[in-house]
Amino acid sequence: VMLVFWNKDVGVNNPGDVATSSELKELLSDACQDEAPKKRGLNFRSLGAGKHKEKPGRRRNIVFDEEAIDLFLKARPSRSHYMKIDRFHDGSVALVGDAAAGMNSLLGQGCASGLNSAKALADSFLDEEATDISSALASYTKRAIPEAHAITDLNLVAAIFRSGPFTKLLMASLSLKSKIRGKLLFRRLHEVDVPYSQLLKENRLMVALGKRSWKRDRELFVRSK
């Protein structure tokens, strides 16, 4: 998987300074060989490495959709949104996992948060007050809100890693303080018996710092439109 940022207006460089369709095709072709060369300052794992290797020195010929390449190069980034919802069901349909509250990959909790919401849904159907699907799903929404909202807030921490050195220094200071108290966020995330709402309470200042960084990022994208 290759993550590509495609907008120089906001100071985010494309990988390897790729600017043309031929440069993009060359970059992707290199990544699909058995031994991806290190060039343009990039160091990525070969996408083509596997059981079926070609003869030494032989390159795979990758065919690209020229129209798709051109559209990709012309595309501009969309705004990011920060949103909390207060209902996770409609009729007989319920939202669980990423559909309810997506977890940022930086936190490494995507599967865990999905299982957490699935358990909340199952528990709601076992609730004594759940007499039918509608009441069970209403109970699920009530159970899901605290954790889903906490996940949305915790995701903001990721924005700090795209911020300037001063903000990162503040984060390091907060992390050191949390570590001394035995409540370091990235360690506590792996403690399965600790709710995300509890982690949010323990990291309010870091989340506030992340939200500030996120707002600055979003303002840059908005102004670039």
Protein Blocks (a to p, Z undefined) as FASTA:
>chain_A
ZZdddbfknopacehhiabfklmmmmmmmmmpmbdcdeehiacddfkbcfbdcdehiacd
ddddfklmmmmmmpccddddddddfbfbehjaccehjlloccdfklopmmmmmmmmmmmm
mmmmmpmklmbfklmmmmmmmmmmmmmmmmmmmmmmmmmmmmcfklmmmmmmmmmmmmmn
opafklmmmmmklcfklmmmmmmmmmmmmmmmmmmmmmmmmmmZZ
